[in-house]
Amino acid sequence: MPQNLWNDADARKLPDLEGLVYRSNMLGRDRSVVNIYGGNTSAKLKMTDHVGRTVEVLAVKASGSDVLTIVEKGFALLRLDEIKPLFQRKAMTDEEMTAYLERTAFEPGRPRQSIETLLHAFVPHPHVDHTHPDALISIMCTQDAEAQARAIYGERMAYVPYIRPGFALSKWIGGKVRENPNIECVVMGKHGLVTWGPDSLSVRSRVIPARCLIPAGVTSLE
């Protein structure tokens, strides 16, 4: 079962970006929640640019990073105000998306952002996690995945069937969250869980322990 490794006293001492590192490392320490090189974490932060302006920045796990070992330099930093207008687009290829996001870099020399960056940008909350809890994936690979998800989460969730990561999935999830302000998570068929919150503690606590994911009548996930 996933263990609660969070130390709130330690976390509250950390500046914003270091707090994101801490949250990411804690998630990565339990491979039943985030597999190797899997998942993404992000935070929307206020930073000062090279000419002294306050800028809203999306700090998001870079492509190829592992949340267990990621450090501050392992996050891409992107200008969020330049990304937000993309939500109004109807479609975007992976190549177009990658080229566009490269132009929004807040700080040169950072690693390239993940293919799921827009998922984090389009969810209108300060802190967002995309994880792959083993127990949830086991259930989301069944034929009646949406019904099983609804039995677990009820009205606290939105559900999206599997499509490959990219612009369409990001916009789909962002739209679900915007249309349903009272939900707490988005469950993705065959893919994982998206959670969010106003701070690192609240978003981390929504990655629900595996024992809470077992539907009524199921005694084992083995």
NUSE-664145 format. One record per residue (C-alpha): x, y, z. Coordinates in steps of 0.001 Angstrom, whole numbers, plus 500000, padded with zeros to 6 digits. Example, Ala and Ser with C-alpha at 12.3 -4.5 7.8 and 13.67 -1.06 7.14 Angstrom:
! residues 2
512300495500507800 513670498940507140 
! end
This chain:
! residues 222
500000500000500000 501222503577499363 502775505098502467 502336508679503652 505934509960503566 505096513655503815 506703515770506543 504772519024506600 507254520724508920 510068520089506422 507969521052503400 506847524409504811 510456525549505230 511115525301501500 510783528029498849 508204527423496126 510344525599493559 512158523559496207 508759522654497617 507823521236494219 511045519207494242 510200517860497695 506676516859496661 507979515172493514 510635513214495406 508094512042497984 505771510770495243 508649508992493518 509679507126496652 506604504917496277 506735503097492936 503164501910493399 502163505548492874 504639506791490246 506587504375488062 510185504983486947 510361508072484708 506565508240484808 504206510944485944 504529514710485947 504424517348488660 504062521102488325 503530524389490102 502477527824488876 504824530298490539 505576534016490597 509174534697489591 511256537748488736 512660537825485226 515984539242484017 514668542814483860 512948542754487238 509379542012486155 507150539638488118 506133536813485808 503787533851486277 505857530767485521 504849527157484981 507468524893486566 506899521412485144 508888518186485262 511118517991482226 511007515178479697 513047512151480734 513274513117484406 512353510802487267 510359512381490100 512281510293492647 515625511905491827 514620515185490188 516301518341491462 515468522011490959 517313522145487625 515250519215486349 512154521375485865 511340523333482744 510314526926483479 507849528427481004 506025531768480783 502449530849481600 500838533968480090 502216532917476701 500830529387477070 497290530134478287 496001531307474856 496666527823473437 493549526573475223 491481528428472629 493001526473469744 491091523564468251 494096521397467424 497886521340467526 500388518727466367 503125517500468677 505680519281466506 503772522574466626 503291522270470366 506964521525471039 508162524400468856 505727526827470484 506615525838474051 510335526195473353 509682529874472634 508030530396476031 511140529491478058 511549531685481119 515151530714481745 517657529518479115 519512526257479633 516634524362481227 515741520861479936 512899520421477456 509381520266478829 507288517080478861 504766516176476145 502129516585478883 503085520184479753 499822521620478440 497860519298480727 499446521131483659 498995524544482061 495325524009481190 494266522782484667 493540526139486359 495035525378489771 498420526285491296 499720522732491845 499036519722489593 500204516097489732 499778513347487157 500449509958488746 500000506259487899 498781504484491071 499040500735490423 495691499973492005 493921502578489907 495601501481486653 494530497895487345 490925499009487535 491142501471484639 492246498671482279 488975496789482780 486156496892480219 483867498842482546 486556501290483670 484338504371483778 481691502619485885 484398501347488251 485870504831488540 482443506243489297 481908503601491984 485145504700493665 485035508476493280 481385509265492627 480809512886491707 484283513882492936 485842513004489580 485681513442485825 486592510534483554 488312510541480158 488847507406478036 492341506672476814 493884508799474095 497611509265473687 499267512229475452 499355515506473566 497317518619472855 493923516911472571 494233515088475908 495508518223477648 492622520338476375 490118517613477188 491285517369480800 491577521136481200 488029521498479917 486684518875482319 488216520701485280 486935524103484162 483428522791483514 483220521021486887 484767523259489565 483714520930492388 485557517812491207 488808516745492900 490473514662490191 490388513426486617 490690509673486060 492187508649482719 491296505294481220 494395503010481089 496571505987482006 496388507370485522 495186510143487764 495344513942487655 495000515805490947 495444519447491936 495290521838494837 496266525263496189 499518523954497683 501804520913497617 500266519288500691 496714519398499374 497552518099495898 499683515270497305 496950514174499711 494568513563496800 496673510686495482 494433508278497384 495942505176499049 495402501949497134 493115500481499771 490636503296499006 490611502369495317 489232498835495680 485601498792494532 482893497222496638 482884493433496303 486516493179495202 488752491577497826 492080491694495980 493781493477493117 496238490621492525 
! end
